[in-house]
Amino acid sequence: MSRFPSTRLRRLRRTAASRALVRETRLSPEQFIAPLFVRKGQGLREPISSLPGVSRLSPDEAVAEAQELRGLGVPAVLLFGLPERKDDTGSEAWDDGAAVQEAARRLKQTIPDLLVATDVCLDEYTAHGHCGVIRDGEVDNDATLPLLARVAVSHARAGADVVAPSDMMDGRVAAIRAALDAAASAHVAILSYSAKSASAFYGPFREAADSSPKFGDRRGYQMDPANRREAMREIALDLDEGADAVMVKPALAYLDVIREARQRFDAPIAAYNVSGEYAMVKAAAGQGWIDERRIALEILTGIVRAGADFVLTYHAKDAAKWLREGA
Ligand code: PBG
């Protein structure tokens, strides 16, 4: 093996041109999905204090936001809904007139080539804040499945291209697939939040979506952050049940999970660069301690380098602008 002084890896680092030629990982706005929080109303843009730069939007504002994203080359949005009322089963989640459904309809009418994905879960809609129905103080897995299926079918009816179940109930991908197929929505894809950990990184999201559990926590259904082998079992099961793409969430503290999933599975893999990861960057940048642009692009590059095909990220709009300007 040749070595120093004949081998000098610095040679190809000397100029921007050679660095570009040998760059192994490229970041493009086409790899981003922008999460949007929607609520009923008109002309609403309510800033979310825990997520600087992100707002709760009424459906018309969601269309405006998506138009801007589309113009920057971001192909997709993921919708989260804030309900007008909460109840024990989260029934507004499958109301065809609710905010997510209205926003999905308007987005597909106005921007047909935008990919509209929807988060399928009950926690924003239940009074107790859990991702399923409660029986004897616990989230009842099997009683929750038909409700999730109804949510997915309602989203599909509104025009969603992709439904993304984030509840972590066992068997939900199969239940949703069967319900979609029975409802003439065989064309709607499932992006499963397969390896989703019970993470403190969701803190700012729960403020944004008002979805903190009112008792207990989510450790009875979301994964233990310590388990990588179990994450592979979750992914394998979801693919077997019919998931079209799978997700690892959060991203930053789970790059090894993304990497191993990439090596084991040929299905598309998404990573969710979650609210806490974004909020930490914004907070430190706000203090002037870090360079937000370089940090955000480095983080997104790392997630893609680990093996993610695409990234759900609150940085989507800014990152798309930075990439266009030539970072
Ligand atoms: C559940 C859901 C959550 C997130 C996405 N879907 C919150 C949770 O599981 O508590 C978190 C996303 C983020 O932190 O950015 N509907």
py3Dmol code that shows the C-alpha trace and the ligand (Angstrom):
import py3Dmol

protein = """\
ATOM      1  CA  MET A   1       0.000   0.000   0.000  1.00  0.00           C
ATOM      2  CA  SER A   2       1.373   3.366  -0.953  1.00  0.00           C
ATOM      3  CA  ARG A   3       1.622   5.842   1.848  1.00  0.00           C
ATOM      4  CA  PHE A   4       3.077   9.199   2.735  1.00  0.00           C
ATOM      5  CA  PRO A   5       4.800  10.952   1.054  1.00  0.00           C
ATOM      6  CA  SER A   6       3.407   9.543  -2.221  1.00  0.00           C
ATOM      7  CA  THR A   7      -0.115   9.379  -0.828  1.00  0.00           C
ATOM      8  CA  ARG A   8      -1.409  12.749   0.316  1.00  0.00           C
ATOM      9  CA  LEU A   9      -5.169  12.882   0.881  1.00  0.00           C
ATOM     10  CA  ARG A  10      -4.940  16.651   1.185  1.00  0.00           C
ATOM     11  CA  ARG A  11      -4.346  16.985  -2.583  1.00  0.00           C
ATOM     12  CA  LEU A  12      -8.010  16.577  -3.394  1.00  0.00           C
ATOM     13  CA  ARG A  13      -9.070  18.857  -0.560  1.00  0.00           C
ATOM     14  CA  ARG A  14      -7.148  21.850  -1.895  1.00  0.00           C
ATOM     15  CA  THR A  15      -9.802  23.459  -4.078  1.00  0.00           C
ATOM     16  CA  ALA A  16     -13.556  23.736  -4.015  1.00  0.00           C
ATOM     17  CA  ALA A  17     -13.664  22.099  -7.461  1.00  0.00           C
ATOM     18  CA  SER A  18     -11.844  18.945  -6.409  1.00  0.00           C
ATOM     19  CA  ARG A  19     -13.757  18.771  -3.132  1.00  0.00           C
ATOM     20  CA  ALA A  20     -17.000  18.870  -5.116  1.00  0.00           C
ATOM     21  CA  LEU A  21     -15.818  16.114  -7.452  1.00  0.00           C
ATOM     22  CA  VAL A  22     -15.002  13.696  -4.669  1.00  0.00           C
ATOM     23  CA  ARG A  23     -17.898  14.555  -2.353  1.00  0.00           C
ATOM     24  CA  GLU A  24     -19.568  11.304  -1.348  1.00  0.00           C
ATOM     25  CA  THR A  25     -22.797  12.640   0.090  1.00  0.00           C
ATOM     26  CA  ARG A  26     -24.891  15.281  -1.613  1.00  0.00           C
ATOM     27  CA  LEU A  27     -27.726  17.152  -0.053  1.00  0.00           C
ATOM     28  CA  SER A  28     -30.635  18.399  -2.103  1.00  0.00           C
ATOM     29  CA  PRO A  29     -33.982  20.032  -1.243  1.00  0.00           C
ATOM     30  CA  GLU A  30     -35.525  17.017  -3.016  1.00  0.00           C
ATOM     31  CA  GLN A  31     -34.575  14.938   0.023  1.00  0.00           C
ATOM     32  CA  PHE A  32     -36.627  16.985   2.469  1.00  0.00           C
ATOM     33  CA  ILE A  33     -40.151  16.693   3.804  1.00  0.00           C
ATOM     34  CA  ALA A  34     -41.326  19.771   5.691  1.00  0.00           C
ATOM     35  CA  PRO A  35     -43.607  19.137   8.686  1.00  0.00           C
ATOM     36  CA  LEU A  36     -46.545  21.589   8.856  1.00  0.00           C
ATOM     37  CA  PHE A  37     -48.902  22.130  11.796  1.00  0.00           C
ATOM     38  CA  VAL A  38     -52.423  22.972  10.653  1.00  0.00           C
ATOM     39  CA  ARG A  39     -55.529  24.195  12.427  1.00  0.00           C
ATOM     40  CA  LYS A  40     -58.944  25.412  11.301  1.00  0.00           C
ATOM     41  CA  GLY A  41     -59.321  29.065  10.455  1.00  0.00           C
ATOM     42  CA  GLN A  42     -58.332  31.693   7.949  1.00  0.00           C
ATOM     43  CA  GLY A  43     -55.160  33.720   7.650  1.00  0.00           C
ATOM     44  CA  LEU A  44     -53.708  32.184  10.815  1.00  0.00           C
ATOM     45  CA  ARG A  45     -49.976  32.041  11.442  1.00  0.00           C
ATOM     46  CA  GLU A  46     -49.317  31.413  15.108  1.00  0.00           C
ATOM     47  CA  PRO A  47     -45.622  31.235  15.915  1.00  0.00           C
ATOM     48  CA  ILE A  48     -44.644  28.239  18.057  1.00  0.00           C
ATOM     49  CA  SER A  49     -42.369  29.440  20.851  1.00  0.00           C
ATOM     50  CA  SER A  50     -40.566  26.102  21.246  1.00  0.00           C
ATOM     51  CA  LEU A  51     -39.870  25.915  17.488  1.00  0.00           C
ATOM     52  CA  PRO A  52     -38.641  29.331  16.343  1.00  0.00           C
ATOM     53  CA  GLY A  53     -39.444  29.844  12.659  1.00  0.00           C
ATOM     54  CA  VAL A  54     -42.322  27.327  12.687  1.00  0.00           C
ATOM     55  CA  SER A  55     -45.992  28.346  12.979  1.00  0.00           C
ATOM     56  CA  ARG A  56     -49.399  26.763  13.329  1.00  0.00           C
ATOM     57  CA  LEU A  57     -51.102  27.501  10.031  1.00  0.00           C
ATOM     58  CA  SER A  58     -54.685  27.652   8.832  1.00  0.00           C
ATOM     59  CA  PRO A  59     -55.265  25.634   5.629  1.00  0.00           C
ATOM     60  CA  ASP A  60     -54.939  28.714   3.364  1.00  0.00           C
ATOM     61  CA  GLU A  61     -51.615  29.618   4.985  1.00  0.00           C
ATOM     62  CA  ALA A  62     -50.476  26.005   4.692  1.00  0.00           C
ATOM     63  CA  VAL A  63     -51.047  26.310   0.946  1.00  0.00           C
ATOM     64  CA  ALA A  64     -48.967  29.510   0.843  1.00  0.00           C
ATOM     65  CA  GLU A  65     -46.196  27.851   2.849  1.00  0.00           C
ATOM     66  CA  ALA A  66     -46.201  24.765   0.624  1.00  0.00           C
ATOM     67  CA  GLN A  67     -46.070  26.935  -2.489  1.00  0.00           C
ATOM     68  CA  GLU A  68     -42.953  28.585  -1.146  1.00  0.00           C
ATOM     69  CA  LEU A  69     -41.423  25.212  -0.269  1.00  0.00           C
ATOM     70  CA  ARG A  70     -42.274  23.820  -3.697  1.00  0.00           C
ATOM     71  CA  GLY A  71     -40.649  26.863  -5.298  1.00  0.00           C
ATOM     72  CA  LEU A  72     -37.495  26.088  -3.338  1.00  0.00           C
ATOM     73  CA  GLY A  73     -37.474  22.499  -4.602  1.00  0.00           C
ATOM     74  CA  VAL A  74     -38.921  20.770  -1.523  1.00  0.00           C
ATOM     75  CA  PRO A  75     -41.289  18.127  -2.917  1.00  0.00           C
ATOM     76  CA  ALA A  76     -43.279  17.138   0.149  1.00  0.00           C
ATOM     77  CA  VAL A  77     -44.996  18.191   3.364  1.00  0.00           C
ATOM     78  CA  LEU A  78     -46.119  16.191   6.392  1.00  0.00           C
ATOM     79  CA  LEU A  79     -49.314  17.442   8.024  1.00  0.00           C
ATOM     80  CA  PHE A  80     -50.026  17.439  11.758  1.00  0.00           C
ATOM     81  CA  GLY A  81     -53.419  18.620  12.952  1.00  0.00           C
ATOM     82  CA  LEU A  82     -54.565  20.619  15.938  1.00  0.00           C
ATOM     83  CA  PRO A  83     -58.167  19.702  16.695  1.00  0.00           C
ATOM     84  CA  GLU A  84     -61.015  21.980  17.748  1.00  0.00           C
ATOM     85  CA  ARG A  85     -62.040  19.506  20.454  1.00  0.00           C
ATOM     86  CA  LYS A  86     -60.454  16.536  22.170  1.00  0.00           C
ATOM     87  CA  ASP A  87     -62.214  13.433  23.463  1.00  0.00           C
ATOM     88  CA  ASP A  88     -61.383   9.974  24.788  1.00  0.00           C
ATOM     89  CA  THR A  89     -61.017   8.323  21.381  1.00  0.00           C
ATOM     90  CA  GLY A  90     -59.642  11.298  19.444  1.00  0.00           C
ATOM     91  CA  SER A  91     -62.594  11.182  17.049  1.00  0.00           C
ATOM     92  CA  GLU A  92     -61.789  14.479  15.314  1.00  0.00           C
ATOM     93  CA  ALA A  93     -58.797  12.684  13.811  1.00  0.00           C
ATOM     94  CA  TRP A  94     -61.097  10.867  11.337  1.00  0.00           C
ATOM     95  CA  ASP A  95     -63.468  13.799  10.762  1.00  0.00           C
ATOM     96  CA  ASP A  96     -63.452  14.549   7.032  1.00  0.00           C
ATOM     97  CA  GLY A  97     -63.920  18.230   7.844  1.00  0.00           C
ATOM     98  CA  ALA A  98     -60.974  18.515  10.270  1.00  0.00           C
ATOM     99  CA  ALA A  99     -57.932  20.708   9.675  1.00  0.00           C
ATOM    100  CA  VAL A 100     -55.606  18.043   8.212  1.00  0.00           C
ATOM    101  CA  GLN A 101     -58.260  16.830   5.778  1.00  0.00           C
ATOM    102  CA  GLU A 102     -59.134  20.364   4.713  1.00  0.00           C
ATOM    103  CA  ALA A 103     -55.484  21.291   4.269  1.00  0.00           C
ATOM    104  CA  ALA A 104     -54.770  18.093   2.305  1.00  0.00           C
ATOM    105  CA  ARG A 105     -57.691  18.784  -0.052  1.00  0.00           C
ATOM    106  CA  ARG A 106     -56.616  22.361  -0.643  1.00  0.00           C
ATOM    107  CA  LEU A 107     -52.960  21.492  -1.086  1.00  0.00           C
ATOM    108  CA  LYS A 108     -53.712  18.833  -3.691  1.00  0.00           C
ATOM    109  CA  GLN A 109     -56.109  21.155  -5.528  1.00  0.00           C
ATOM    110  CA  THR A 110     -53.673  24.052  -5.626  1.00  0.00           C
ATOM    111  CA  ILE A 111     -50.323  22.257  -5.947  1.00  0.00           C
ATOM    112  CA  PRO A 112     -51.079  18.888  -7.557  1.00  0.00           C
ATOM    113  CA  ASP A 113     -47.419  17.872  -7.831  1.00  0.00           C
ATOM    114  CA  LEU A 114     -46.751  18.431  -4.123  1.00  0.00           C
ATOM    115  CA  LEU A 115     -46.526  15.174  -2.183  1.00  0.00           C
ATOM    116  CA  VAL A 116     -48.890  15.405   0.766  1.00  0.00           C
ATOM    117  CA  ALA A 117     -48.124  13.072   3.652  1.00  0.00           C
ATOM    118  CA  THR A 118     -50.179  13.004   6.842  1.00  0.00           C
ATOM    119  CA  ASP A 119     -49.274  11.940  10.341  1.00  0.00           C
ATOM    120  CA  VAL A 120     -51.669   9.218  11.454  1.00  0.00           C
ATOM    121  CA  CYS A 121     -51.916   9.226  15.230  1.00  0.00           C
ATOM    122  CA  LEU A 122     -54.423  10.062  17.932  1.00  0.00           C
ATOM    123  CA  ASP A 123     -52.332  11.863  20.544  1.00  0.00           C
ATOM    124  CA  GLU A 124     -53.116  15.392  19.342  1.00  0.00           C
ATOM    125  CA  TYR A 125     -56.810  14.479  19.365  1.00  0.00           C
ATOM    126  CA  THR A 126     -57.270  12.560  22.618  1.00  0.00           C
ATOM    127  CA  ALA A 127     -58.107  14.345  25.876  1.00  0.00           C
ATOM    128  CA  HIS A 128     -55.606  12.127  27.720  1.00  0.00           C
ATOM    129  CA  GLY A 129     -52.871  12.756  25.149  1.00  0.00           C
ATOM    130  CA  HIS A 130     -52.006   9.110  24.453  1.00  0.00           C
ATOM    131  CA  CYS A 131     -51.695   7.576  20.987  1.00  0.00           C
ATOM    132  CA  GLY A 132     -54.552   5.128  21.453  1.00  0.00           C
ATOM    133  CA  VAL A 133     -57.660   4.321  23.454  1.00  0.00           C
ATOM    134  CA  ILE A 134     -57.236   3.690  27.167  1.00  0.00           C
ATOM    135  CA  ARG A 135     -58.475   0.563  28.876  1.00  0.00           C
ATOM    136  CA  ASP A 136     -57.628  -0.161  32.521  1.00  0.00           C
ATOM    137  CA  GLY A 137     -55.078   2.641  32.548  1.00  0.00           C
ATOM    138  CA  GLU A 138     -53.173   1.340  29.519  1.00  0.00           C
ATOM    139  CA  VAL A 139     -53.209   2.031  25.799  1.00  0.00           C
ATOM    140  CA  ASP A 140     -55.217  -0.825  24.276  1.00  0.00           C
ATOM    141  CA  ASN A 141     -53.384  -1.934  21.151  1.00  0.00           C
ATOM    142  CA  ASP A 142     -56.072  -3.889  19.315  1.00  0.00           C
ATOM    143  CA  ALA A 143     -58.903  -1.471  20.114  1.00  0.00           C
ATOM    144  CA  THR A 144     -56.787   1.351  18.645  1.00  0.00           C
ATOM    145  CA  LEU A 145     -56.128  -0.314  15.274  1.00  0.00           C
ATOM    146  CA  PRO A 146     -59.569   0.283  13.702  1.00  0.00           C
ATOM    147  CA  LEU A 147     -59.427   3.939  14.762  1.00  0.00           C
ATOM    148  CA  LEU A 148     -56.032   4.441  13.129  1.00  0.00           C
ATOM    149  CA  ALA A 149     -57.386   2.762  10.002  1.00  0.00           C
ATOM    150  CA  ARG A 150     -60.321   5.203   9.953  1.00  0.00           C
ATOM    151  CA  VAL A 151     -57.905   8.139  10.255  1.00  0.00           C
ATOM    152  CA  ALA A 152     -55.808   6.856   7.362  1.00  0.00           C
ATOM    153  CA  VAL A 153     -58.867   6.302   5.152  1.00  0.00           C
ATOM    154  CA  SER A 154     -60.154   9.787   5.923  1.00  0.00           C
ATOM    155  CA  HIS A 155     -56.754  11.284   5.029  1.00  0.00           C
ATOM    156  CA  ALA A 156     -56.681   9.266   1.809  1.00  0.00           C
ATOM    157  CA  ARG A 157     -60.181  10.496   0.940  1.00  0.00           C
ATOM    158  CA  ALA A 158     -58.914  14.064   1.394  1.00  0.00           C
ATOM    159  CA  GLY A 159     -56.152  13.398  -1.120  1.00  0.00           C
ATOM    160  CA  ALA A 160     -53.135  12.376   0.948  1.00  0.00           C
ATOM    161  CA  ASP A 161     -50.490  10.620  -1.158  1.00  0.00           C
ATOM    162  CA  VAL A 162     -48.815   9.055   1.843  1.00  0.00           C
ATOM    163  CA  VAL A 163     -50.057   8.216   5.319  1.00  0.00           C
ATOM    164  CA  ALA A 164     -47.495   8.021   8.100  1.00  0.00           C
ATOM    165  CA  PRO A 165     -48.587   6.152  11.234  1.00  0.00           C
ATOM    166  CA  SER A 166     -46.614   7.359  14.260  1.00  0.00           C
ATOM    167  CA  ASP A 167     -48.488   5.611  17.064  1.00  0.00           C
ATOM    168  CA  MET A 168     -46.299   2.475  17.472  1.00  0.00           C
ATOM    169  CA  MET A 169     -49.223   0.057  17.936  1.00  0.00           C
ATOM    170  CA  ASP A 170     -48.387  -3.498  16.881  1.00  0.00           C
ATOM    171  CA  GLY A 171     -50.102  -4.478  13.651  1.00  0.00           C
ATOM    172  CA  ARG A 172     -51.112  -0.992  12.561  1.00  0.00           C
ATOM    173  CA  VAL A 173     -49.455  -1.107   9.167  1.00  0.00           C
ATOM    174  CA  ALA A 174     -51.419  -4.226   8.172  1.00  0.00           C
ATOM    175  CA  ALA A 175     -54.652  -2.754   9.557  1.00  0.00           C
ATOM    176  CA  ILE A 176     -54.137   0.507   7.665  1.00  0.00           C
ATOM    177  CA  ARG A 177     -53.145  -1.259   4.429  1.00  0.00           C
ATOM    178  CA  ALA A 178     -56.253  -3.449   4.510  1.00  0.00           C
ATOM    179  CA  ALA A 179     -58.525  -0.477   5.222  1.00  0.00           C
ATOM    180  CA  LEU A 180     -56.982   1.660   2.470  1.00  0.00           C
ATOM    181  CA  ASP A 181     -57.289  -1.154  -0.049  1.00  0.00           C
ATOM    182  CA  ALA A 182     -60.913  -1.751   0.915  1.00  0.00           C
ATOM    183  CA  ALA A 183     -61.602   1.979   0.488  1.00  0.00           C
ATOM    184  CA  ALA A 184     -60.310   2.166  -3.079  1.00  0.00           C
ATOM    185  CA  SER A 185     -57.051   3.761  -1.884  1.00  0.00           C
ATOM    186  CA  ALA A 186     -54.594   1.083  -2.929  1.00  0.00           C
ATOM    187  CA  HIS A 187     -52.489   3.856  -4.485  1.00  0.00           C
ATOM    188  CA  VAL A 188     -51.878   5.567  -1.136  1.00  0.00           C
ATOM    189  CA  ALA A 189     -48.462   4.678   0.307  1.00  0.00           C
ATOM    190  CA  ILE A 190     -47.592   3.969   3.920  1.00  0.00           C
ATOM    191  CA  LEU A 191     -44.504   5.567   5.434  1.00  0.00           C
ATOM    192  CA  SER A 192     -44.287   3.843   8.780  1.00  0.00           C
ATOM    193  CA  TYR A 193     -42.651   5.421  11.803  1.00  0.00           C
ATOM    194  CA  SER A 194     -41.151   1.963  12.375  1.00  0.00           C
ATOM    195  CA  ALA A 195     -38.265   2.556  14.752  1.00  0.00           C
ATOM    196  CA  LYS A 196     -39.623   5.355  16.914  1.00  0.00           C
ATOM    197  CA  SER A 197     -38.112   5.734  20.340  1.00  0.00           C
ATOM    198  CA  ALA A 198     -39.687   7.108  23.497  1.00  0.00           C
ATOM    199  CA  SER A 199     -37.571  10.222  23.266  1.00  0.00           C
ATOM    200  CA  ALA A 200     -37.098  13.454  25.178  1.00  0.00           C
ATOM    201  CA  PHE A 201     -36.331  15.037  21.806  1.00  0.00           C
ATOM    202  CA  TYR A 202     -40.083  15.350  21.113  1.00  0.00           C
ATOM    203  CA  GLY A 203     -40.515  17.978  23.848  1.00  0.00           C
ATOM    204  CA  PRO A 204     -40.899  21.053  21.608  1.00  0.00           C
ATOM    205  CA  PHE A 205     -43.304  19.187  19.300  1.00  0.00           C
ATOM    206  CA  ARG A 206     -45.586  18.355  22.193  1.00  0.00           C
ATOM    207  CA  GLU A 207     -45.810  22.037  23.012  1.00  0.00           C
ATOM    208  CA  ALA A 208     -46.509  22.813  19.336  1.00  0.00           C
ATOM    209  CA  ALA A 209     -49.192  20.135  19.014  1.00  0.00           C
ATOM    210  CA  ASP A 210     -50.430  20.262  22.618  1.00  0.00           C
ATOM    211  CA  SER A 211     -50.032  16.486  22.751  1.00  0.00           C
ATOM    212  CA  SER A 212     -48.278  15.666  26.041  1.00  0.00           C
ATOM    213  CA  PRO A 213     -49.758  12.645  27.780  1.00  0.00           C
ATOM    214  CA  LYS A 214     -51.835  13.751  30.758  1.00  0.00           C
ATOM    215  CA  PHE A 215     -50.711  10.712  32.767  1.00  0.00           C
ATOM    216  CA  GLY A 216     -47.760   8.370  32.476  1.00  0.00           C
ATOM    217  CA  ASP A 217     -45.543   8.379  29.405  1.00  0.00           C
ATOM    218  CA  ARG A 218     -45.210   6.625  26.064  1.00  0.00           C
ATOM    219  CA  ARG A 219     -42.700   3.965  27.083  1.00  0.00           C
ATOM    220  CA  GLY A 220     -45.351   1.258  26.941  1.00  0.00           C
ATOM    221  CA  TYR A 221     -45.579   1.618  23.158  1.00  0.00           C
ATOM    222  CA  GLN A 222     -42.656   3.669  21.828  1.00  0.00           C
ATOM    223  CA  MET A 223     -39.284   1.934  21.776  1.00  0.00           C
ATOM    224  CA  ASP A 224     -36.558   1.953  24.398  1.00  0.00           C
ATOM    225  CA  PRO A 225     -33.822   4.253  23.002  1.00  0.00           C
ATOM    226  CA  ALA A 226     -31.243   1.630  24.022  1.00  0.00           C
ATOM    227  CA  ASN A 227     -32.414  -1.006  21.518  1.00  0.00           C
ATOM    228  CA  ARG A 228     -30.995  -1.288  18.038  1.00  0.00           C
ATOM    229  CA  ARG A 229     -31.745  -4.958  17.371  1.00  0.00           C
ATOM    230  CA  GLU A 230     -35.366  -4.380  18.331  1.00  0.00           C
ATOM    231  CA  ALA A 231     -35.446  -1.456  15.878  1.00  0.00           C
ATOM    232  CA  MET A 232     -34.493  -3.898  13.108  1.00  0.00           C
ATOM    233  CA  ARG A 233     -37.330  -6.220  14.159  1.00  0.00           C
ATOM    234  CA  GLU A 234     -39.787  -3.308  14.062  1.00  0.00           C
ATOM    235  CA  ILE A 235     -38.670  -2.385  10.555  1.00  0.00           C
ATOM    236  CA  ALA A 236     -38.824  -5.988   9.318  1.00  0.00           C
ATOM    237  CA  LEU A 237     -42.339  -6.413  10.712  1.00  0.00           C
ATOM    238  CA  ASP A 238     -43.595  -3.170   9.168  1.00  0.00           C
ATOM    239  CA  LEU A 239     -42.184  -4.089   5.765  1.00  0.00           C
ATOM    240  CA  ASP A 240     -43.775  -7.496   6.073  1.00  0.00           C
ATOM    241  CA  GLU A 241     -47.120  -5.848   6.880  1.00  0.00           C
ATOM    242  CA  GLY A 242     -46.871  -3.737   3.744  1.00  0.00           C
ATOM    243  CA  ALA A 243     -45.051  -0.520   4.629  1.00  0.00           C
ATOM    244  CA  ASP A 244     -43.745   1.173   1.473  1.00  0.00           C
ATOM    245  CA  ALA A 245     -41.061   3.095   3.338  1.00  0.00           C
ATOM    246  CA  VAL A 246     -39.849   3.048   6.928  1.00  0.00           C
ATOM    247  CA  MET A 247     -38.623   5.702   9.300  1.00  0.00           C
ATOM    248  CA  VAL A 248     -36.076   5.987  12.076  1.00  0.00           C
ATOM    249  CA  LYS A 249     -36.944   8.626  14.661  1.00  0.00           C
ATOM    250  CA  PRO A 250     -35.314  10.654  16.156  1.00  0.00           C
ATOM    251  CA  ALA A 251     -32.315  10.920  13.853  1.00  0.00           C
ATOM    252  CA  LEU A 252     -29.278  12.436  15.520  1.00  0.00           C
ATOM    253  CA  ALA A 253     -28.856  10.154  18.514  1.00  0.00           C
ATOM    254  CA  TYR A 254     -29.846   7.196  16.299  1.00  0.00           C
ATOM    255  CA  LEU A 255     -27.475   7.397  13.345  1.00  0.00           C
ATOM    256  CA  ASP A 256     -26.295   3.846  14.026  1.00  0.00           C
ATOM    257  CA  VAL A 257     -29.904   2.650  13.693  1.00  0.00           C
ATOM    258  CA  ILE A 258     -30.222   4.415  10.334  1.00  0.00           C
ATOM    259  CA  ARG A 259     -26.912   2.930   9.226  1.00  0.00           C
ATOM    260  CA  GLU A 260     -27.789  -0.600  10.156  1.00  0.00           C
ATOM    261  CA  ALA A 261     -31.259  -0.317   8.621  1.00  0.00           C
ATOM    262  CA  ARG A 262     -29.603   0.872   5.396  1.00  0.00           C
ATOM    263  CA  GLN A 263     -27.328  -2.153   5.371  1.00  0.00           C
ATOM    264  CA  ARG A 264     -30.097  -4.632   6.089  1.00  0.00           C
ATOM    265  CA  PHE A 265     -33.076  -3.396   4.068  1.00  0.00           C
ATOM    266  CA  ASP A 266     -33.594  -2.308   0.477  1.00  0.00           C
ATOM    267  CA  ALA A 267     -36.753  -0.325   1.229  1.00  0.00           C
ATOM    268  CA  PRO A 268     -36.589   3.476   1.289  1.00  0.00           C
ATOM    269  CA  ILE A 269     -35.520   4.753   4.689  1.00  0.00           C
ATOM    270  CA  ALA A 270     -36.585   8.066   6.143  1.00  0.00           C
ATOM    271  CA  ALA A 271     -35.162   9.797   9.178  1.00  0.00           C
ATOM    272  CA  TYR A 272     -37.029  12.332  11.297  1.00  0.00           C
ATOM    273  CA  ASN A 273     -34.802  15.203  12.409  1.00  0.00           C
ATOM    274  CA  VAL A 274     -37.208  15.926  15.266  1.00  0.00           C
ATOM    275  CA  SER A 275     -38.305  19.040  17.104  1.00  0.00           C
ATOM    276  CA  GLY A 276     -35.752  18.826  19.929  1.00  0.00           C
ATOM    277  CA  GLU A 277     -32.885  18.474  17.472  1.00  0.00           C
ATOM    278  CA  TYR A 278     -34.099  21.572  15.631  1.00  0.00           C
ATOM    279  CA  ALA A 279     -34.810  23.550  18.811  1.00  0.00           C
ATOM    280  CA  MET A 280     -31.304  22.931  20.170  1.00  0.00           C
ATOM    281  CA  VAL A 281     -29.769  24.321  16.988  1.00  0.00           C
ATOM    282  CA  LYS A 282     -32.074  27.355  17.019  1.00  0.00           C
ATOM    283  CA  ALA A 283     -31.409  28.054  20.694  1.00  0.00           C
ATOM    284  CA  ALA A 284     -27.629  27.874  20.392  1.00  0.00           C
ATOM    285  CA  ALA A 285     -27.676  29.879  17.161  1.00  0.00           C
ATOM    286  CA  GLY A 286     -29.869  32.493  18.858  1.00  0.00           C
ATOM    287  CA  GLN A 287     -27.159  32.870  21.499  1.00  0.00           C
ATOM    288  CA  GLY A 288     -24.555  33.328  18.812  1.00  0.00           C
ATOM    289  CA  TRP A 289     -22.729  30.184  19.930  1.00  0.00           C
ATOM    290  CA  ILE A 290     -22.954  28.273  16.648  1.00  0.00           C
ATOM    291  CA  ASP A 291     -23.325  29.033  12.945  1.00  0.00           C
ATOM    292  CA  GLU A 292     -26.908  27.872  12.274  1.00  0.00           C
ATOM    293  CA  ARG A 293     -26.491  27.393   8.560  1.00  0.00           C
ATOM    294  CA  ARG A 294     -23.322  25.326   8.735  1.00  0.00           C
ATOM    295  CA  ILE A 295     -24.558  23.302  11.699  1.00  0.00           C
ATOM    296  CA  ALA A 296     -27.934  22.511  10.120  1.00  0.00           C
ATOM    297  CA  LEU A 297     -26.402  21.470   6.801  1.00  0.00           C
ATOM    298  CA  GLU A 298     -23.771  19.381   8.581  1.00  0.00           C
ATOM    299  CA  ILE A 299     -26.485  17.611  10.592  1.00  0.00           C
ATOM    300  CA  LEU A 300     -28.595  16.930   7.488  1.00  0.00           C
ATOM    301  CA  THR A 301     -25.526  15.694   5.616  1.00  0.00           C
ATOM    302  CA  GLY A 302     -24.722  13.354   8.500  1.00  0.00           C
ATOM    303  CA  ILE A 303     -28.226  11.901   8.489  1.00  0.00           C
ATOM    304  CA  VAL A 304     -28.052  11.260   4.732  1.00  0.00           C
ATOM    305  CA  ARG A 305     -24.501   9.901   5.007  1.00  0.00           C
ATOM    306  CA  ALA A 306     -25.716   7.450   7.664  1.00  0.00           C
ATOM    307  CA  GLY A 307     -28.098   6.073   5.029  1.00  0.00           C
ATOM    308  CA  ALA A 308     -31.376   7.981   5.038  1.00  0.00           C
ATOM    309  CA  ASP A 309     -32.960   8.434   1.605  1.00  0.00           C
ATOM    310  CA  PHE A 310     -34.947  11.421   2.797  1.00  0.00           C
ATOM    311  CA  VAL A 311     -35.274  13.541   5.910  1.00  0.00           C
ATOM    312  CA  LEU A 312     -38.268  15.058   7.671  1.00  0.00           C
ATOM    313  CA  THR A 313     -36.934  18.319   9.008  1.00  0.00           C
ATOM    314  CA  TYR A 314     -38.047  21.700  10.329  1.00  0.00           C
ATOM    315  CA  HIS A 315     -34.918  23.085   8.647  1.00  0.00           C
ATOM    316  CA  ALA A 316     -36.391  22.222   5.219  1.00  0.00           C
ATOM    317  CA  LYS A 317     -37.176  25.737   4.024  1.00  0.00           C
ATOM    318  CA  ASP A 318     -33.979  27.363   5.297  1.00  0.00           C
ATOM    319  CA  ALA A 319     -31.815  24.468   4.161  1.00  0.00           C
ATOM    320  CA  ALA A 320     -33.374  24.559   0.692  1.00  0.00           C
ATOM    321  CA  LYS A 321     -32.563  28.273   0.480  1.00  0.00           C
ATOM    322  CA  TRP A 322     -29.009  27.745   1.682  1.00  0.00           C
ATOM    323  CA  LEU A 323     -28.445  24.928  -0.808  1.00  0.00           C
ATOM    324  CA  ARG A 324     -29.805  27.060  -3.621  1.00  0.00           C
ATOM    325  CA  GLU A 325     -27.480  29.903  -2.657  1.00  0.00           C
ATOM    326  CA  GLY A 326     -24.619  27.392  -2.681  1.00  0.00           C
ATOM    327  CA  ALA A 327     -23.661  26.685   0.888  1.00  0.00           C
TER     328      ALA A 327
END
"""
ligand_1 = """\
16
PBG
C -47.119 11.568 17.425
C -45.882 12.240 16.935
C -44.912 12.870 17.698
C -43.964 13.369 16.818
C -44.389 13.041 15.545
N -45.569 12.321 15.647
C -44.857 13.107 19.153
C -44.783 11.988 20.098
O -44.647 10.822 19.754
O -44.891 12.309 21.284
C -42.738 14.118 17.213
C -42.126 14.955 16.141
C -41.095 15.910 16.622
O -40.670 15.913 17.802
O -40.659 16.714 15.800
N -48.264 12.046 16.756
"""
view = py3Dmol.view(width=600, height=400)
view.addModel(protein, "pdb")
view.setStyle({"model": 0}, {"cartoon": {"style": "trace"}})
view.addModel(ligand_1, "xyz")
view.setStyle({"model": 1}, {"stick": {}})
view.zoomTo()
view.show()
